[in-house]
Amino acid sequence: MFRDNKVLGIDIGTRLTKFALLKQGTKPELIAWGIVPTPQGSVSDGLIRDKEAVSEMLKSAISEYKLTAKRVAVTLHSSGIMLRELNLTALEDAEIEPAVEFELSQSFPDMLQTHATAFKIYTKTSESLNGISTSCPKQIVNSYIELFDDSGLTLKYVDVNANTLAKAYNHFVQPPVPGDSVLIVDLSYATSEVNVLVDGKLILSRSVSGGGAFVDSLIVNRFEISMEEAEAARQSGYKQLSISQDELDSCLRLGYSSVEEQIRQTLDFIRYSKLPDGIKQICLTGGGSNFPGLETYFSGIFRTPVTVAQSDSIPLEVSDKFFILMPAIGAALRED
């Protein structure tokens, strides 16, 4: 019998839920996908609040888009998730987990009780080891486990947004190259995330309040339209609205001001502590990254090349949705 090598990655966002069905292998292949609305009010900062509504949405979408797979993986994103770089003295494999837990407890005494923690080792020598640890509130993790238990879907893997973006970038956008560095800015609806990859390795992730919702609110007030109409206008490039590029730039500056500041702080931190020459490029992902003029605006401010994530390795009919599907695609990519 041939082993079923398909994995369904799911990204349950505040506004939209994204699905990516991948065929695993030397060159993973995206074979099906779907994007559907998340039931209103059912998810808040990563926490599943209405399991019944989300469960019905998942089962309906999987059936409609023919996304059946024996293995399901989810990506979690929340402002409560913490990622830390690990630099420890050389340890035996069995000693690493206790050492990571001890290290975290020194800075966050209650973390082992409140968060679920995992780690990834990048390099290990006779003298030291380097990697990252990720900690997610147990309340969020448990809400996903309960959701899938109740829905009858088999949840095999749980990952965090920063790592799934890194995997999708490395496999579908730019394979890791020695000396390469990129800032992946995930502009979601309410909360955005700034992630740093060096040599293809995720070393830093920071969440910040700000995203498409903030820009939509400005458009709502300017044109006296609904939030739904503002979101639809953003996705179409505001072609239906009588608005100048100057007005769009003003909305951009106000709506993404907190994200802009986080990007600046992160670039400065990396330049002074890690890479004297700084980050080489910025890659935008998420539903808020298609704001007209955003690439030009950020590249001008930070004097760094800025692009919206694209891939030549996925079907043409989904290429214009890749920057939204990246976390779901990354969730389906297995590292084991």
GUVO-675551 format. One record per residue (C-alpha): residue number from 1; x negated, y negated, z negated; residue in three letters. Coordinates in pm, 1 decimal. Last residue first. Layout:
N
<num:NUM&X:X&Y:Y&Z:Z&residuo:Ala> $
...
***
This chain:
336
<num:336&X:-983.9&Y:-1553.8&Z:-1051.9&residuo:Asp> $
<num:335&X:-987.5&Y:-1904.4&Z:-901.3&residuo:Glu> $
<num:334&X:-643.1&Y:-1880.8&Z:-743.3&residuo:Arg> $
<num:333&X:-499.1&Y:-2145.8&Z:-516.6&residuo:Leu> $
<num:332&X:-122.4&Y:-2161.5&Z:-578.1&residuo:Ala> $
<num:331&X:-160.6&Y:-2445.5&Z:-830.3&residuo:Ala> $
<num:330&X:-370.4&Y:-2637.0&Z:-578.0&residuo:Gly> $
<num:329&X:-93.7&Y:-2624.2&Z:-318.8&residuo:Ile> $
<num:328&X:160.2&Y:-2744.5&Z:-576.1&residuo:Ala> $
<num:327&X:-74.6&Y:-3027.3&Z:-681.5&residuo:Pro> $
<num:326&X:-142.8&Y:-3124.0&Z:-315.6&residuo:Met> $
<num:325&X:219.2&Y:-3132.4&Z:-194.1&residuo:Leu> $
<num:324&X:259.6&Y:-3511.2&Z:-198.8&residuo:Ile> $
<num:323&X:-63.4&Y:-3589.0&Z:-9.6&residuo:Phe> $
<num:322&X:18.1&Y:-3303.3&Z:230.4&residuo:Phe> $
<num:321&X:357.4&Y:-3440.6&Z:330.5&residuo:Lys> $
<num:320&X:252.7&Y:-3597.0&Z:664.1&residuo:Asp> $
<num:319&X:64.0&Y:-3279.2&Z:754.8&residuo:Ser> $
<num:318&X:371.3&Y:-3059.3&Z:705.5&residuo:Val> $
<num:317&X:468.8&Y:-3015.5&Z:1069.9&residuo:Glu> $
<num:316&X:104.3&Y:-2991.9&Z:1175.6&residuo:Leu> $
<num:315&X:47.5&Y:-2672.7&Z:975.7&residuo:Pro> $
<num:314&X:-241.4&Y:-2700.8&Z:727.8&residuo:Ile> $
<num:313&X:-618.4&Y:-2695.1&Z:772.3&residuo:Ser> $
<num:312&X:-673.5&Y:-3043.4&Z:919.5&residuo:Asp> $
<num:311&X:-602.0&Y:-3203.2&Z:583.8&residuo:Ser> $
<num:310&X:-515.9&Y:-3553.8&Z:470.8&residuo:Gln> $
<num:309&X:-542.8&Y:-3739.7&Z:140.2&residuo:Ala> $
<num:308&X:-481.5&Y:-4114.8&Z:170.7&residuo:Val> $
<num:307&X:-811.6&Y:-4292.3&Z:227.5&residuo:Thr> $
<num:306&X:-1029.5&Y:-4546.4&Z:45.4&residuo:Val> $
<num:305&X:-1393.0&Y:-4632.7&Z:128.6&residuo:Pro> $
<num:304&X:-1548.4&Y:-4829.9&Z:-160.5&residuo:Thr> $
<num:303&X:-1583.1&Y:-5204.3&Z:-202.4&residuo:Arg> $
<num:302&X:-1360.4&Y:-5181.3&Z:-514.1&residuo:Phe> $
<num:301&X:-1130.4&Y:-5472.4&Z:-434.8&residuo:Ile> $
<num:300&X:-1139.9&Y:-5447.6&Z:-57.3&residuo:Gly> $
<num:299&X:-1105.6&Y:-5069.0&Z:-55.3&residuo:Ser> $
<num:298&X:-809.8&Y:-5096.2&Z:-293.6&residuo:Phe> $
<num:297&X:-619.9&Y:-5346.5&Z:-78.1&residuo:Tyr> $
<num:296&X:-696.2&Y:-5176.5&Z:252.1&residuo:Thr> $
<num:295&X:-577.9&Y:-4838.8&Z:124.5&residuo:Glu> $
<num:294&X:-265.6&Y:-4992.4&Z:-33.5&residuo:Leu> $
<num:293&X:-160.1&Y:-5180.7&Z:280.4&residuo:Gly> $
<num:292&X:178.1&Y:-5010.5&Z:312.5&residuo:Pro> $
<num:291&X:251.4&Y:-4796.7&Z:2.8&residuo:Phe> $
<num:290&X:196.0&Y:-4432.9&Z:99.4&residuo:Asn> $
<num:289&X:6.7&Y:-4351.3&Z:-221.8&residuo:Ser> $
<num:288&X:312.5&Y:-4368.7&Z:-444.8&residuo:Gly> $
<num:287&X:430.5&Y:-4018.2&Z:-356.1&residuo:Gly> $
<num:286&X:107.9&Y:-3859.6&Z:-472.2&residuo:Gly> $
<num:285&X:-250.3&Y:-3871.9&Z:-345.0&residuo:Thr> $
<num:284&X:-515.2&Y:-4136.9&Z:-283.9&residuo:Leu> $
<num:283&X:-881.2&Y:-4048.0&Z:-219.9&residuo:Cys> $
<num:282&X:-1157.1&Y:-4287.8&Z:-325.1&residuo:Ile> $
<num:281&X:-1510.4&Y:-4258.7&Z:-189.5&residuo:Gln> $
<num:280&X:-1881.2&Y:-4262.7&Z:-278.5&residuo:Lys> $
<num:279&X:-1856.1&Y:-4304.9&Z:-655.5&residuo:Ile> $
<num:278&X:-2146.4&Y:-4499.5&Z:-804.9&residuo:Gly> $
<num:277&X:-2510.0&Y:-4535.5&Z:-704.6&residuo:Asp> $
<num:276&X:-2624.2&Y:-4503.3&Z:-1067.0&residuo:Pro> $
<num:275&X:-2414.1&Y:-4185.1&Z:-1103.6&residuo:Leu> $
<num:274&X:-2340.9&Y:-4054.3&Z:-1452.5&residuo:Lys> $
<num:273&X:-2330.8&Y:-4306.9&Z:-1739.3&residuo:Ser> $
<num:272&X:-2337.3&Y:-4656.9&Z:-1588.8&residuo:Tyr> $
<num:271&X:-2183.0&Y:-4582.1&Z:-1249.5&residuo:Arg> $
<num:270&X:-1935.1&Y:-4328.7&Z:-1388.0&residuo:Ile> $
<num:269&X:-1812.8&Y:-4571.0&Z:-1654.6&residuo:Phe> $
<num:268&X:-1784.6&Y:-4859.8&Z:-1407.8&residuo:Asp> $
<num:267&X:-1581.7&Y:-4650.5&Z:-1161.7&residuo:Leu> $
<num:266&X:-1356.4&Y:-4533.9&Z:-1444.7&residuo:Thr> $
<num:265&X:-1296.3&Y:-4884.7&Z:-1575.8&residuo:Gln> $
<num:264&X:-1214.7&Y:-5014.5&Z:-1226.5&residuo:Arg> $
<num:263&X:-978.7&Y:-4726.5&Z:-1153.5&residuo:Ile> $
<num:262&X:-804.0&Y:-4783.2&Z:-1486.1&residuo:Gln> $
<num:261&X:-764.0&Y:-5154.2&Z:-1407.7&residuo:Glu> $
<num:260&X:-615.3&Y:-5081.2&Z:-1065.4&residuo:Glu> $
<num:259&X:-374.5&Y:-4830.9&Z:-1218.0&residuo:Val> $
<num:258&X:-256.7&Y:-5092.1&Z:-1467.7&residuo:Ser> $
<num:257&X:-210.7&Y:-5350.3&Z:-1189.8&residuo:Ser> $
<num:256&X:-25.7&Y:-5109.7&Z:-958.4&residuo:Tyr> $
<num:255&X:315.9&Y:-5275.5&Z:-956.5&residuo:Gly> $
<num:254&X:189.9&Y:-5632.1&Z:-988.1&residuo:Leu> $
<num:253&X:-81.1&Y:-5617.6&Z:-723.4&residuo:Arg> $
<num:252&X:131.7&Y:-5403.9&Z:-490.7&residuo:Leu> $
<num:251&X:435.0&Y:-5627.6&Z:-526.3&residuo:Cys> $
<num:250&X:217.5&Y:-5926.1&Z:-428.8&residuo:Ser> $
<num:249&X:70.6&Y:-5732.4&Z:-137.4&residuo:Asp> $
<num:248&X:421.4&Y:-5649.6&Z:-18.4&residuo:Leu> $
<num:247&X:517.5&Y:-6017.1&Z:-35.4&residuo:Glu> $
<num:246&X:208.7&Y:-6109.6&Z:167.7&residuo:Asp> $
<num:245&X:287.7&Y:-5828.8&Z:414.6&residuo:Gln> $
<num:244&X:624.5&Y:-5993.2&Z:476.3&residuo:Ser> $
<num:243&X:961.3&Y:-5846.0&Z:382.1&residuo:Ile> $
<num:242&X:1277.7&Y:-5815.6&Z:585.4&residuo:Ser> $
<num:241&X:1361.0&Y:-5461.6&Z:484.0&residuo:Leu> $
<num:240&X:1432.3&Y:-5169.6&Z:718.0&residuo:Gln> $
<num:239&X:1065.4&Y:-5110.3&Z:800.0&residuo:Lys> $
<num:238&X:976.4&Y:-5090.4&Z:433.0&residuo:Tyr> $
<num:237&X:715.1&Y:-4817.6&Z:507.5&residuo:Gly> $
<num:236&X:973.2&Y:-4540.5&Z:535.3&residuo:Ser> $
<num:235&X:883.6&Y:-4389.1&Z:195.5&residuo:Gln> $
<num:234&X:896.7&Y:-4732.5&Z:34.8&residuo:Arg> $
<num:233&X:1244.3&Y:-4799.7&Z:179.6&residuo:Ala> $
<num:232&X:1372.8&Y:-4466.2&Z:48.4&residuo:Ala> $
<num:231&X:1241.0&Y:-4551.7&Z:-297.8&residuo:Glu> $
<num:230&X:1402.2&Y:-4895.0&Z:-286.4&residuo:Ala> $
<num:229&X:1734.9&Y:-4747.7&Z:-172.9&residuo:Glu> $
<num:228&X:1728.7&Y:-4496.6&Z:-459.4&residuo:Glu> $
<num:227&X:1636.6&Y:-4771.3&Z:-705.3&residuo:Met> $
<num:226&X:1941.9&Y:-4969.0&Z:-588.9&residuo:Ser> $
<num:225&X:1926.8&Y:-5296.0&Z:-397.2&residuo:Ile> $
<num:224&X:1911.5&Y:-5658.5&Z:-509.6&residuo:Glu> $
<num:223&X:1638.1&Y:-5747.9&Z:-256.3&residuo:Phe> $
<num:222&X:1368.2&Y:-5890.1&Z:-487.3&residuo:Arg> $
<num:221&X:1487.8&Y:-5722.4&Z:-806.2&residuo:Asn> $
<num:220&X:1504.5&Y:-5377.2&Z:-646.1&residuo:Val> $
<num:219&X:1169.3&Y:-5434.4&Z:-470.4&residuo:Ile> $
<num:218&X:1002.5&Y:-5510.4&Z:-804.9&residuo:Leu> $
<num:217&X:1159.3&Y:-5201.6&Z:-961.1&residuo:Ser> $
<num:216&X:1038.9&Y:-4987.5&Z:-668.2&residuo:Asp> $
<num:215&X:681.8&Y:-5103.6&Z:-729.4&residuo:Val> $
<num:214&X:699.0&Y:-4992.6&Z:-1092.4&residuo:Phe> $
<num:213&X:867.0&Y:-4665.2&Z:-1002.4&residuo:Ala> $
<num:212&X:592.7&Y:-4577.8&Z:-751.5&residuo:Gly> $
<num:211&X:327.1&Y:-4557.3&Z:-1017.8&residuo:Gly> $
<num:210&X:210.6&Y:-4696.9&Z:-1349.7&residuo:Gly> $
<num:209&X:123.9&Y:-4574.7&Z:-1697.8&residuo:Ser> $
<num:208&X:-228.3&Y:-4436.9&Z:-1691.3&residuo:Val> $
<num:207&X:-376.0&Y:-4089.8&Z:-1723.0&residuo:Ser> $
<num:206&X:-749.9&Y:-4020.7&Z:-1723.2&residuo:Arg> $
<num:205&X:-942.5&Y:-3724.5&Z:-1586.1&residuo:Ser> $
<num:204&X:-1317.1&Y:-3658.4&Z:-1589.6&residuo:Leu> $
<num:203&X:-1564.5&Y:-3391.2&Z:-1476.4&residuo:Ile> $
<num:202&X:-1388.9&Y:-3203.0&Z:-1195.4&residuo:Leu> $
<num:201&X:-1654.8&Y:-3026.1&Z:-991.5&residuo:Lys> $
<num:200&X:-1683.8&Y:-3058.9&Z:-612.1&residuo:Gly> $
<num:199&X:-2038.2&Y:-3195.3&Z:-633.8&residuo:Asp> $
<num:198&X:-1890.3&Y:-3470.0&Z:-853.7&residuo:Val> $
<num:197&X:-1512.2&Y:-3493.9&Z:-880.1&residuo:Leu> $
<num:196&X:-1354.1&Y:-3774.5&Z:-1085.6&residuo:Val> $
<num:195&X:-981.5&Y:-3796.1&Z:-1159.5&residuo:Asn> $
<num:194&X:-751.6&Y:-4096.6&Z:-1207.9&residuo:Val> $
<num:193&X:-391.0&Y:-4009.8&Z:-1290.3&residuo:Glu> $
<num:192&X:-62.8&Y:-4193.5&Z:-1245.3&residuo:Ser> $
<num:191&X:249.7&Y:-4201.3&Z:-1458.4&residuo:Thr> $
<num:190&X:595.5&Y:-4320.0&Z:-1350.8&residuo:Ala> $
<num:189&X:647.3&Y:-4192.1&Z:-996.7&residuo:Tyr> $
<num:188&X:310.9&Y:-4038.3&Z:-914.5&residuo:Ser> $
<num:187&X:-0.7&Y:-4208.7&Z:-781.3&residuo:Leu> $
<num:186&X:-275.8&Y:-3945.9&Z:-801.1&residuo:Asp> $
<num:185&X:-611.0&Y:-4122.0&Z:-765.7&residuo:Val> $
<num:184&X:-888.1&Y:-3879.6&Z:-669.6&residuo:Ile> $
<num:183&X:-1226.4&Y:-4050.1&Z:-721.0&residuo:Leu> $
<num:182&X:-1486.0&Y:-3877.1&Z:-507.4&residuo:Val> $
<num:181&X:-1848.7&Y:-3772.4&Z:-534.2&residuo:Ser> $
<num:180&X:-2086.9&Y:-3589.9&Z:-301.5&residuo:Asp> $
<num:179&X:-2447.4&Y:-3518.7&Z:-397.3&residuo:Gly> $
<num:178&X:-2426.0&Y:-3152.7&Z:-303.6&residuo:Pro> $
<num:177&X:-2123.4&Y:-3096.3&Z:-76.8&residuo:Val> $
<num:176&X:-1798.3&Y:-2940.9&Z:-196.6&residuo:Pro> $
<num:175&X:-1552.9&Y:-2865.6&Z:86.7&residuo:Pro> $
<num:174&X:-1349.3&Y:-3174.2&Z:182.7&residuo:Gln> $
<num:173&X:-972.9&Y:-3185.4&Z:237.0&residuo:Val> $
<num:172&X:-820.4&Y:-2835.8&Z:221.8&residuo:Phe> $
<num:171&X:-1026.1&Y:-2619.7&Z:-13.2&residuo:His> $
<num:170&X:-1210.0&Y:-2878.6&Z:-224.9&residuo:Asn> $
<num:169&X:-917.5&Y:-3122.8&Z:-234.0&residuo:Tyr> $
<num:168&X:-663.0&Y:-2853.1&Z:-319.8&residuo:Ala> $
<num:167&X:-884.6&Y:-2722.3&Z:-600.6&residuo:Lys> $
<num:166&X:-945.6&Y:-3070.4&Z:-744.2&residuo:Ala> $
<num:165&X:-575.4&Y:-3156.0&Z:-728.1&residuo:Leu> $
<num:164&X:-493.2&Y:-2833.3&Z:-912.1&residuo:Thr> $
<num:163&X:-753.7&Y:-2917.4&Z:-1176.9&residuo:Asn> $
<num:162&X:-618.9&Y:-3266.4&Z:-1245.3&residuo:Ala> $
<num:161&X:-257.2&Y:-3148.3&Z:-1246.7&residuo:Asn> $
<num:160&X:-301.3&Y:-2881.5&Z:-1511.8&residuo:Val> $
<num:159&X:-269.2&Y:-2505.1&Z:-1463.5&residuo:Asp> $
<num:158&X:-29.6&Y:-2228.4&Z:-1565.3&residuo:Val> $
<num:157&X:-45.6&Y:-1887.2&Z:-1398.1&residuo:Tyr> $
<num:156&X:167.7&Y:-1574.2&Z:-1379.2&residuo:Lys> $
<num:155&X:525.0&Y:-1698.9&Z:-1414.3&residuo:Leu> $
<num:154&X:766.0&Y:-1428.5&Z:-1300.9&residuo:Thr> $
<num:153&X:1102.6&Y:-1584.6&Z:-1220.5&residuo:Leu> $
<num:152&X:1403.8&Y:-1456.9&Z:-1417.8&residuo:Gly> $
<num:151&X:1526.4&Y:-1810.1&Z:-1486.8&residuo:Ser> $
<num:150&X:1529.4&Y:-1773.7&Z:-1866.1&residuo:Asp> $
<num:149&X:1169.4&Y:-1652.7&Z:-1888.7&residuo:Asp> $
<num:148&X:1068.3&Y:-1918.0&Z:-1636.3&residuo:Phe> $
<num:147&X:1214.4&Y:-2202.8&Z:-1840.5&residuo:Leu> $
<num:146&X:1091.1&Y:-2058.9&Z:-2171.7&residuo:Glu> $
<num:145&X:733.1&Y:-2049.7&Z:-2042.2&residuo:Ile> $
<num:144&X:770.0&Y:-2401.1&Z:-1903.6&residuo:Tyr> $
<num:143&X:904.2&Y:-2544.1&Z:-2231.1&residuo:Ser> $
<num:142&X:629.8&Y:-2357.3&Z:-2418.1&residuo:Asn> $
<num:141&X:356.7&Y:-2535.2&Z:-2221.8&residuo:Val> $
<num:140&X:518.5&Y:-2873.5&Z:-2288.6&residuo:Ile> $
<num:139&X:561.1&Y:-2816.3&Z:-2662.6&residuo:Gln> $
<num:138&X:210.3&Y:-2672.9&Z:-2678.4&residuo:Lys> $
<num:137&X:69.1&Y:-3012.1&Z:-2580.0&residuo:Pro> $
<num:136&X:-202.0&Y:-2958.1&Z:-2314.7&residuo:Cys> $
<num:135&X:-576.4&Y:-2938.4&Z:-2375.7&residuo:Ser> $
<num:134&X:-831.6&Y:-2905.5&Z:-2097.7&residuo:Thr> $
<num:133&X:-1197.0&Y:-2818.3&Z:-2147.4&residuo:Ser> $
<num:132&X:-1475.3&Y:-2886.4&Z:-1899.5&residuo:Ile> $
<num:131&X:-1809.7&Y:-2736.7&Z:-1803.1&residuo:Gly> $
<num:130&X:-2179.0&Y:-2733.2&Z:-1886.3&residuo:Asn> $
<num:129&X:-2400.9&Y:-2475.9&Z:-2052.8&residuo:Leu> $
<num:128&X:-2740.5&Y:-2502.2&Z:-2214.6&residuo:Ser> $
<num:127&X:-3081.1&Y:-2347.3&Z:-2279.5&residuo:Glu> $
<num:126&X:-3094.5&Y:-2012.5&Z:-2100.9&residuo:Ser> $
<num:125&X:-2875.6&Y:-2160.5&Z:-1829.8&residuo:Thr> $
<num:124&X:-2501.0&Y:-2180.8&Z:-1769.9&residuo:Lys> $
<num:123&X:-2328.3&Y:-2398.3&Z:-1512.7&residuo:Thr> $
<num:122&X:-1963.8&Y:-2473.5&Z:-1436.6&residuo:Tyr> $
<num:121&X:-1785.0&Y:-2324.3&Z:-1737.9&residuo:Ile> $
<num:120&X:-1407.8&Y:-2369.1&Z:-1744.7&residuo:Lys> $
<num:119&X:-1204.8&Y:-2419.2&Z:-2062.0&residuo:Phe> $
<num:118&X:-854.9&Y:-2368.4&Z:-2195.5&residuo:Ala> $
<num:117&X:-667.4&Y:-2533.6&Z:-2481.9&residuo:Thr> $
<num:116&X:-305.5&Y:-2519.4&Z:-2598.0&residuo:Ala> $
<num:115&X:-227.5&Y:-2823.4&Z:-2809.8&residuo:His> $
<num:114&X:-57.2&Y:-2905.8&Z:-3140.9&residuo:Thr> $
<num:113&X:-217.4&Y:-2666.8&Z:-3391.0&residuo:Gln> $
<num:112&X:-562.7&Y:-2657.6&Z:-3228.8&residuo:Leu> $
<num:111&X:-545.1&Y:-3035.4&Z:-3187.1&residuo:Met> $
<num:110&X:-499.1&Y:-3118.9&Z:-3556.1&residuo:Asp> $
<num:109&X:-857.8&Y:-3228.9&Z:-3631.8&residuo:Pro> $
<num:108&X:-909.7&Y:-3420.9&Z:-3304.0&residuo:Phe> $
<num:107&X:-1273.6&Y:-3533.1&Z:-3276.2&residuo:Ser> $
<num:106&X:-1437.5&Y:-3257.6&Z:-3481.5&residuo:Gln> $
<num:105&X:-1159.7&Y:-3014.9&Z:-3389.2&residuo:Ser> $
<num:104&X:-1254.5&Y:-3040.4&Z:-3022.8&residuo:Leu> $
<num:103&X:-1612.6&Y:-2924.5&Z:-3080.9&residuo:Glu> $
<num:102&X:-1496.7&Y:-2642.9&Z:-3307.8&residuo:Phe> $
<num:101&X:-1251.4&Y:-2520.7&Z:-3045.9&residuo:Glu> $
<num:100&X:-1519.6&Y:-2530.0&Z:-2777.1&residuo:Val> $
<num:99&X:-1763.2&Y:-2340.8&Z:-3002.1&residuo:Ala> $
<num:98&X:-1500.7&Y:-2078.2&Z:-3086.0&residuo:Pro> $
<num:97&X:-1436.2&Y:-2031.3&Z:-2710.1&residuo:Glu> $
<num:96&X:-1805.2&Y:-2013.1&Z:-2615.7&residuo:Ile> $
<num:95&X:-1922.7&Y:-1752.8&Z:-2865.8&residuo:Glu> $
<num:94&X:-1791.6&Y:-1443.8&Z:-2687.3&residuo:Ala> $
<num:93&X:-1973.7&Y:-1546.9&Z:-2369.3&residuo:Asp> $
<num:92&X:-2307.4&Y:-1579.7&Z:-2550.5&residuo:Glu> $
<num:91&X:-2417.9&Y:-1936.0&Z:-2606.7&residuo:Leu> $
<num:90&X:-2669.9&Y:-2185.0&Z:-2467.7&residuo:Ala> $
<num:89&X:-2632.1&Y:-2532.3&Z:-2619.5&residuo:Thr> $
<num:88&X:-2319.9&Y:-2719.8&Z:-2527.5&residuo:Leu> $
<num:87&X:-2218.7&Y:-2993.6&Z:-2283.6&residuo:Asn> $
<num:86&X:-1844.2&Y:-2984.1&Z:-2220.7&residuo:Leu> $
<num:85&X:-1656.9&Y:-3257.9&Z:-2034.6&residuo:Glu> $
<num:84&X:-1316.6&Y:-3336.7&Z:-2176.9&residuo:Arg> $
<num:83&X:-966.8&Y:-3321.5&Z:-2031.2&residuo:Leu> $
<num:82&X:-663.5&Y:-3427.3&Z:-2232.0&residuo:Met> $
<num:81&X:-298.0&Y:-3369.5&Z:-2147.0&residuo:Ile> $
<num:80&X:-49.2&Y:-3589.5&Z:-2337.0&residuo:Gly> $
<num:79&X:3.6&Y:-3828.4&Z:-2043.6&residuo:Ser> $
<num:78&X:164.6&Y:-3532.2&Z:-1870.4&residuo:Ser> $
<num:77&X:106.9&Y:-3319.0&Z:-1563.4&residuo:His> $
<num:76&X:153.9&Y:-2945.2&Z:-1550.4&residuo:Leu> $
<num:75&X:94.3&Y:-2728.4&Z:-1244.8&residuo:Thr> $
<num:74&X:288.3&Y:-2408.7&Z:-1201.3&residuo:Val> $
<num:73&X:196.6&Y:-2066.9&Z:-1061.5&residuo:Ala> $
<num:72&X:430.6&Y:-1794.0&Z:-938.3&residuo:Val> $
<num:71&X:333.1&Y:-1439.8&Z:-839.8&residuo:Arg> $
<num:70&X:574.0&Y:-1191.4&Z:-683.5&residuo:Lys> $
<num:69&X:658.1&Y:-1437.5&Z:-409.5&residuo:Ala> $
<num:68&X:984.3&Y:-1564.1&Z:-254.1&residuo:Thr> $
<num:67&X:964.3&Y:-1906.0&Z:-90.8&residuo:Leu> $
<num:66&X:1235.5&Y:-1866.9&Z:173.0&residuo:Lys> $
<num:65&X:1314.6&Y:-2242.3&Z:182.9&residuo:Tyr> $
<num:64&X:1678.5&Y:-2207.4&Z:77.9&residuo:Glu> $
<num:63&X:1623.0&Y:-1917.8&Z:-165.9&residuo:Ser> $
<num:62&X:1327.7&Y:-2075.1&Z:-343.9&residuo:Ile> $
<num:61&X:1513.7&Y:-2408.7&Z:-349.7&residuo:Ala> $
<num:60&X:1826.2&Y:-2262.0&Z:-510.8&residuo:Ser> $
<num:59&X:1629.4&Y:-2063.4&Z:-769.0&residuo:Lys> $
<num:58&X:1423.3&Y:-2367.2&Z:-868.7&residuo:Leu> $
<num:57&X:1721.3&Y:-2605.8&Z:-887.6&residuo:Met> $
<num:56&X:1920.9&Y:-2359.7&Z:-1099.8&residuo:Glu> $
<num:55&X:1627.4&Y:-2326.8&Z:-1339.8&residuo:Ser> $
<num:54&X:1582.7&Y:-2704.8&Z:-1358.5&residuo:Val> $
<num:53&X:1948.1&Y:-2755.9&Z:-1454.9&residuo:Ala> $
<num:52&X:1941.4&Y:-2477.5&Z:-1714.7&residuo:Glu> $
<num:51&X:1610.1&Y:-2585.6&Z:-1864.2&residuo:Lys> $
<num:50&X:1722.1&Y:-2943.4&Z:-1932.7&residuo:Asp> $
<num:49&X:1441.1&Y:-3111.0&Z:-2128.4&residuo:Arg> $
<num:48&X:1136.5&Y:-2966.8&Z:-1949.0&residuo:Ile> $
<num:47&X:844.5&Y:-3175.2&Z:-2080.6&residuo:Leu> $
<num:46&X:598.7&Y:-3310.5&Z:-1824.0&residuo:Gly> $
<num:45&X:643.0&Y:-3676.9&Z:-1910.2&residuo:Asp> $
<num:44&X:1021.0&Y:-3634.3&Z:-1906.5&residuo:Ser> $
<num:43&X:1197.0&Y:-3366.4&Z:-1702.9&residuo:Val> $
<num:42&X:1572.7&Y:-3299.3&Z:-1681.1&residuo:Ser> $
<num:41&X:1678.1&Y:-3665.0&Z:-1669.9&residuo:Gly> $
<num:40&X:1798.4&Y:-3642.2&Z:-1310.8&residuo:Gln> $
<num:39&X:1773.6&Y:-3294.6&Z:-1162.8&residuo:Pro> $
<num:38&X:1443.1&Y:-3279.7&Z:-969.0&residuo:Thr> $
<num:37&X:1502.2&Y:-3365.0&Z:-603.3&residuo:Pro> $
<num:36&X:1369.5&Y:-3112.8&Z:-349.3&residuo:Val> $
<num:35&X:1044.0&Y:-3064.9&Z:-156.9&residuo:Ile> $
<num:34&X:967.1&Y:-2735.0&Z:16.6&residuo:Gly> $
<num:33&X:678.3&Y:-2532.4&Z:155.4&residuo:Trp> $
<num:32&X:593.0&Y:-2223.7&Z:357.5&residuo:Ala> $
<num:31&X:287.4&Y:-2048.6&Z:504.4&residuo:Ile> $
<num:30&X:-1.1&Y:-2254.0&Z:365.3&residuo:Leu> $
<num:29&X:-309.1&Y:-2043.1&Z:437.2&residuo:Glu> $
<num:28&X:-605.1&Y:-1971.8&Z:209.1&residuo:Pro> $
<num:27&X:-930.5&Y:-1917.6&Z:402.2&residuo:Lys> $
<num:26&X:-1122.6&Y:-1634.4&Z:237.9&residuo:Thr> $
<num:25&X:-786.1&Y:-1500.6&Z:126.3&residuo:Gly> $
<num:24&X:-461.5&Y:-1596.7&Z:-41.2&residuo:Gln> $
<num:23&X:-140.0&Y:-1663.5&Z:146.9&residuo:Lys> $
<num:22&X:6.3&Y:-1976.8&Z:-0.7&residuo:Leu> $
<num:21&X:364.7&Y:-2077.2&Z:-72.6&residuo:Leu> $
<num:20&X:382.3&Y:-2444.4&Z:-171.7&residuo:Ala> $
<num:19&X:674.9&Y:-2594.2&Z:-363.8&residuo:Phe> $
<num:18&X:734.6&Y:-2953.6&Z:-476.0&residuo:Lys> $
<num:17&X:984.2&Y:-3085.0&Z:-729.4&residuo:Thr> $
<num:16&X:1077.9&Y:-3451.0&Z:-705.0&residuo:Leu> $
<num:15&X:1179.9&Y:-3727.6&Z:-945.3&residuo:Arg> $
<num:14&X:1016.4&Y:-3644.7&Z:-1279.8&residuo:Thr> $
<num:13&X:789.8&Y:-3385.8&Z:-1123.9&residuo:Gly> $
<num:12&X:798.4&Y:-3007.3&Z:-1119.2&residuo:Ile> $
<num:11&X:496.8&Y:-2889.3&Z:-917.6&residuo:Asp> $
<num:10&X:531.9&Y:-2526.8&Z:-810.3&residuo:Ile> $
<num:9&X:274.0&Y:-2298.5&Z:-647.5&residuo:Gly> $
<num:8&X:400.1&Y:-1972.6&Z:-497.4&residuo:Leu> $
<num:7&X:130.4&Y:-1709.2&Z:-460.8&residuo:Val> $
<num:6&X:109.6&Y:-1458.5&Z:-174.4&residuo:Lys> $
<num:5&X:-142.8&Y:-1174.8&Z:-169.2&residuo:Asn> $
<num:4&X:106.2&Y:-887.5&Z:-194.5&residuo:Asp> $
<num:3&X:-129.0&Y:-589.4&Z:-214.5&residuo:Arg> $
<num:2&X:-117.7&Y:-351.1&Z:77.7&residuo:Phe> $
<num:1&X:0.0&Y:0.0&Z:0.0&residuo:Met> $
***
